[in-house]
Amino acid sequence: MKQKIHYRTVWLSDIHLGCKDCKAEYLLDFLNNSTIDTLFLVGDIVDLWALSKKFLWPASITQHFTSQTSLIAGYR
């Protein structure tokens, strides 16, 4: 198994999940291969305008964030 890269802080912006040009798989690859102490989601993570036009939501995004829920819920 590949060793994960550790980051103290990561800032994510302009991801535009739901947009046809979103590179969600690259994001998932980064998140799955990283350990992050503090993750800031600072803007335009989900593109609601694009989603209102056509629903484009990769199942892999839901699976990843569902698997991370226990980590987030357990964080104090």
C-alpha positions, 0 to 999 in steps of 0.5 A, a space after each residue: 500500500 502506498 504511504 499517505 502524504 501528511 499535510 497540516 493544513 489544506 485549503 480547497 476552493 473552486 471545486 465546483 462539484 456538480 459541474 460537468 468539468 469538475 475533476 472530482 476523481 482527482 480530488 478523491 485521489 488526493 483525499 484518499 492518499 493524504 492525511 490532513 490535520 485541518 481541512 478548510 472548504 473556502 468557497 464554490 465547493 458545490 456548484 448549485 447553479 450547474 446542478 440546477 441545470 443538469 444533475 451531475 454527481 459522481 457516486 464516488 463523491 457520495 461514497 467518499 464523504 459517507 465513509 468520512 462521516 464517522 471521522 468528522 462526527 468523532 472529531 472534537 
